[in-house]
Amino acid sequence: MCRSIHTLHNFEPAATSDEVHAAALQYVRKIAGTTKPSKANQEAFDRAVAAIEHATQHLLDDLVTSAPPKNREEEAAKARERAIKSGRYAAA
């Protein structure tokens, strides 16, 4: 489930609020062990997502690096190539 959480730091353009939210949601889903909480747990689930989203955005805002920003398309292409070479996915 957490495989869909991707590195968000040092990309051009910077991570969007939707990407930060998606990462927070995936993290909470993994920790909670569910993709859809019960009605009794929905409020706690939503609070956790909001708190982690907030902390993640602050972390991304505060991180510094001297490395040049990475290009999203190039990094995605490299990841696809690695997956194909490993046999996880067939070449398209």
C-alpha positions in Angstrom: 0.0 0.0 0.0 2.8 2.5 0.8 4.5 1.8 -2.5 2.4 4.6 -3.9 4.0 7.2 -1.6 6.7 8.8 -3.7 9.5 11.1 -2.9 8.2 14.7 -2.9 11.4 16.6 -2.1 13.5 18.4 -4.6 11.4 18.2 -7.7 10.6 20.8 -10.3 7.8 21.8 -10.2 7.5 21.4 -6.4 5.0 18.9 -4.9 1.4 20.0 -5.1 -1.0 20.0 -2.1 -2.8 17.1 -3.8 0.4 15.0 -3.8 1.1 15.9 -0.1 -2.5 14.9 0.8 -2.2 11.6 -1.2 1.0 10.7 0.6 -0.6 11.5 4.0 -3.7 9.5 3.2 -1.6 6.5 2.1 0.4 6.7 5.3 -2.7 6.7 7.5 -4.2 3.9 5.5 -1.1 1.8 6.1 -0.9 2.5 9.8 -4.6 2.0 10.3 -4.7 -1.2 8.2 -7.7 0.0 6.3 -8.5 2.0 3.2 -11.9 3.0 4.5 -12.4 3.5 8.2 -15.6 2.7 10.0 -18.0 5.6 10.7 -16.9 5.4 14.4 -13.2 6.0 13.3 -13.7 8.4 10.4 -13.1 11.6 12.4 -9.9 10.2 14.0 -8.8 9.0 10.5 -9.5 12.4 8.9 -7.7 14.2 11.8 -4.6 12.0 11.3 -4.5 12.6 7.6 -4.8 16.4 8.1 -2.0 16.4 10.8 0.4 14.3 8.7 -0.4 16.4 5.6 0.4 19.6 7.6 3.7 18.1 9.0 4.7 16.9 5.6 4.2 20.3 4.0 6.2 21.9 6.8 9.0 19.3 6.3 9.1 19.9 2.5 9.1 23.7 3.1 12.0 23.5 5.5 14.3 21.0 3.7 17.3 22.4 1.9 19.6 20.9 -0.7 22.4 21.9 -3.0 21.4 19.3 -5.6 19.6 20.5 -8.7 15.9 19.7 -8.8 14.9 16.5 -10.4 12.6 16.3 -13.4 9.4 14.3 -12.7 9.1 12.8 -16.1 12.7 11.7 -16.3 12.4 10.1 -12.8 9.2 8.3 -13.8 10.9 7.0 -16.9 13.8 5.7 -14.9 11.4 4.0 -12.5 9.5 2.3 -15.3 12.8 1.1 -16.8 13.9 -0.3 -13.5 10.6 -2.1 -13.1 10.8 -3.6 -16.5 14.4 -4.8 -16.0 13.4 -6.4 -12.7 10.6 -8.3 -14.3 7.9 -6.7 -12.3 6.3 -5.2 -15.4 6.2 -6.2 -19.0 7.5 -3.7 -21.6 4.7 -1.8 -23.3 
